[in-house]
Amino acid sequence: MSYDTVQLEMRDAVGVITLNRPETLNALTTKVGQDFQAAVAAGRQLGARAVILTGAGRAFCAGGDLREMQMIAQRDGKVEAFFDEPLRLLNECILLIRRTPLPFIAAVNGAASGGGCNLALACDLVIAGESARFNQAFVKIGLSPDCGGTFILPRLVGWKRATELMMTGEITTAARALEMGMINAVVPDGELLAQAMAVAEKLAQAPTAAIGKIKELLEASATNDYGGQLELERKAQIQSGLTRDFREGVTAFIEKRPPKFVGG
């Protein structure tokens, strides 16, 4: 299924969403934000139980499209418009990834810069090709970060490393990103999508309702206190215990057979 700026391909229960503006290194625009949201919704309607996000051509995503932002600023006659509409849509995309109760896997090919880097990091798992490069490029043009970078990066690599990466805008290789805990795996470039598919297919067969609860709990743990998190876990587990997947998991355990989860 093709949109103007992204493509959605269903591979059984895995939806593969490809940012499809290779001539701009898949730079982010308002239209990309709209198409991405539509593709996620369509994938879920078509039965996706896991989502892969990748980029067409030689880059994952080069960040925000500065040309479009300038056009918006000129149209509205104020510099605030340079950021307002594009960032609102991109923030919605980040929250959509974090709040959709399905696993999202970023398959990072080539450059993941600025907002593109943080779009990848918003995914639940990040698998990078050997040639992938990550950087918080904002400071290079006099900007502070967006797309949740200041939230997620220090939680992945620590406060001091995040500070360094954001203040310098230095490029981080895939191998270095893996070493720092920024991403989950590095694979040969030619095997990137196949490796991501293997992970996605495995997760698509998992109890995705429970995976949705895991995402909720991990998100809340960033700002919750210990007691509050314990209570949230208790409530989430009660809700998980009411699902068909829990009943199937227990039955399969007792019968000593592999479970067949349905995602609800």
CORGIWO-V61089 format. One record per residue. N is the residue number from 0. RES is the residue in one letter. SS is DSSP state (A for helix, B for strand, O for the rest). Layout:
# CORGIWO-V61089
n=N res=RES ss=SS
n=N res=RES ss=SS
This chain:
# CORGIWO-V61089
n=0 res=M ss=O
n=1 res=S ss=B
n=2 res=Y ss=O
n=3 res=D ss=O
n=4 res=T ss=O
n=5 res=V ss=B
n=6 res=Q ss=B
n=7 res=L ss=B
n=8 res=E ss=B
n=9 res=M ss=B
n=10 res=R ss=B
n=11 res=D ss=O
n=12 res=A ss=O
n=13 res=V ss=B
n=14 res=G ss=B
n=15 res=V ss=B
n=16 res=I ss=B
n=17 res=T ss=B
n=18 res=L ss=B
n=19 res=N ss=O
n=20 res=R ss=O
n=21 res=P ss=A
n=22 res=E ss=A
n=23 res=T ss=A
n=24 res=L ss=O
n=25 res=N ss=O
n=26 res=A ss=O
n=27 res=L ss=B
n=28 res=T ss=O
n=29 res=T ss=A
n=30 res=K ss=A
n=31 res=V ss=A
n=32 res=G ss=A
n=33 res=Q ss=A
n=34 res=D ss=A
n=35 res=F ss=A
n=36 res=Q ss=A
n=37 res=A ss=A
n=38 res=A ss=A
n=39 res=V ss=A
n=40 res=A ss=A
n=41 res=A ss=A
n=42 res=G ss=A
n=43 res=R ss=A
n=44 res=Q ss=A
n=45 res=L ss=O
n=46 res=G ss=O
n=47 res=A ss=O
n=48 res=R ss=O
n=49 res=A ss=B
n=50 res=V ss=B
n=51 res=I ss=B
n=52 res=L ss=B
n=53 res=T ss=B
n=54 res=G ss=B
n=55 res=A ss=O
n=56 res=G ss=O
n=57 res=R ss=O
n=58 res=A ss=B
n=59 res=F ss=B
n=60 res=C ss=B
n=61 res=A ss=O
n=62 res=G ss=O
n=63 res=G ss=B
n=64 res=D ss=O
n=65 res=L ss=A
n=66 res=R ss=A
n=67 res=E ss=A
n=68 res=M ss=A
n=69 res=Q ss=A
n=70 res=M ss=A
n=71 res=I ss=A
n=72 res=A ss=A
n=73 res=Q ss=A
n=74 res=R ss=A
n=75 res=D ss=A
n=76 res=G ss=O
n=77 res=K ss=O
n=78 res=V ss=A
n=79 res=E ss=A
n=80 res=A ss=A
n=81 res=F ss=A
n=82 res=F ss=O
n=83 res=D ss=A
n=84 res=E ss=A
n=85 res=P ss=A
n=86 res=L ss=A
n=87 res=R ss=A
n=88 res=L ss=A
n=89 res=L ss=A
n=90 res=N ss=A
n=91 res=E ss=A
n=92 res=C ss=A
n=93 res=I ss=A
n=94 res=L ss=A
n=95 res=L ss=A
n=96 res=I ss=A
n=97 res=R ss=A
n=98 res=R ss=A
n=99 res=T ss=O
n=100 res=P ss=O
n=101 res=L ss=O
n=102 res=P ss=B
n=103 res=F ss=B
n=104 res=I ss=B
n=105 res=A ss=B
n=106 res=A ss=B
n=107 res=V ss=B
n=108 res=N ss=O
n=109 res=G ss=O
n=110 res=A ss=B
n=111 res=A ss=B
n=112 res=S ss=B
n=113 res=G ss=O
n=114 res=G ss=A
n=115 res=G ss=A
n=116 res=C ss=A
n=117 res=N ss=A
n=118 res=L ss=A
n=119 res=A ss=A
n=120 res=L ss=A
n=121 res=A ss=A
n=122 res=C ss=O
n=123 res=D ss=O
n=124 res=L ss=B
n=125 res=V ss=B
n=126 res=I ss=B
n=127 res=A ss=B
n=128 res=G ss=B
n=129 res=E ss=O
n=130 res=S ss=O
n=131 res=A ss=O
n=132 res=R ss=B
n=133 res=F ss=B
n=134 res=N ss=B
n=135 res=Q ss=O
n=136 res=A ss=A
n=137 res=F ss=A
n=138 res=V ss=A
n=139 res=K ss=A
n=140 res=I ss=A
n=141 res=G ss=O
n=142 res=L ss=O
n=143 res=S ss=O
n=144 res=P ss=O
n=145 res=D ss=O
n=146 res=C ss=O
n=147 res=G ss=O
n=148 res=G ss=A
n=149 res=T ss=A
n=150 res=F ss=A
n=151 res=I ss=A
n=152 res=L ss=A
n=153 res=P ss=A
n=154 res=R ss=A
n=155 res=L ss=A
n=156 res=V ss=A
n=157 res=G ss=O
n=158 res=W ss=A
n=159 res=K ss=A
n=160 res=R ss=A
n=161 res=A ss=A
n=162 res=T ss=A
n=163 res=E ss=A
n=164 res=L ss=A
n=165 res=M ss=A
n=166 res=M ss=A
n=167 res=T ss=A
n=168 res=G ss=O
n=169 res=E ss=O
n=170 res=I ss=O
n=171 res=T ss=B
n=172 res=T ss=B
n=173 res=A ss=A
n=174 res=A ss=A
n=175 res=R ss=A
n=176 res=A ss=A
n=177 res=L ss=A
n=178 res=E ss=A
n=179 res=M ss=A
n=180 res=G ss=O
n=181 res=M ss=O
n=182 res=I ss=O
n=183 res=N ss=O
n=184 res=A ss=B
n=185 res=V ss=B
n=186 res=V ss=B
n=187 res=P ss=O
n=188 res=D ss=A
n=189 res=G ss=A
n=190 res=E ss=A
n=191 res=L ss=A
n=192 res=L ss=A
n=193 res=A ss=A
n=194 res=Q ss=A
n=195 res=A ss=A
n=196 res=M ss=A
n=197 res=A ss=A
n=198 res=V ss=A
n=199 res=A ss=A
n=200 res=E ss=A
n=201 res=K ss=A
n=202 res=L ss=A
n=203 res=A ss=A
n=204 res=Q ss=O
n=205 res=A ss=O
n=206 res=P ss=O
n=207 res=T ss=A
n=208 res=A ss=A
n=209 res=A ss=A
n=210 res=I ss=A
n=211 res=G ss=A
n=212 res=K ss=A
n=213 res=I ss=A
n=214 res=K ss=A
n=215 res=E ss=A
n=216 res=L ss=A
n=217 res=L ss=A
n=218 res=E ss=A
n=219 res=A ss=A
n=220 res=S ss=A
n=221 res=A ss=O
n=222 res=T ss=O
n=223 res=N ss=O
n=224 res=D ss=O
n=225 res=Y ss=A
n=226 res=G ss=A
n=227 res=G ss=A
n=228 res=Q ss=A
n=229 res=L ss=A
n=230 res=E ss=A
n=231 res=L ss=A
n=232 res=E ss=A
n=233 res=R ss=A
n=234 res=K ss=A
n=235 res=A ss=A
n=236 res=Q ss=A
n=237 res=I ss=A
n=238 res=Q ss=A
n=239 res=S ss=A
n=240 res=G ss=O
n=241 res=L ss=O
n=242 res=T ss=O
n=243 res=R ss=A
n=244 res=D ss=A
n=245 res=F ss=A
n=246 res=R ss=A
n=247 res=E ss=A
n=248 res=G ss=A
n=249 res=V ss=A
n=250 res=T ss=A
n=251 res=A ss=A
n=252 res=F ss=A
n=253 res=I ss=A
n=254 res=E ss=A
n=255 res=K ss=O
n=256 res=R ss=O
n=257 res=P ss=O
n=258 res=P ss=O
n=259 res=K ss=O
n=260 res=F ss=O
n=261 res=V ss=O
n=262 res=G ss=O
n=263 res=G ss=O
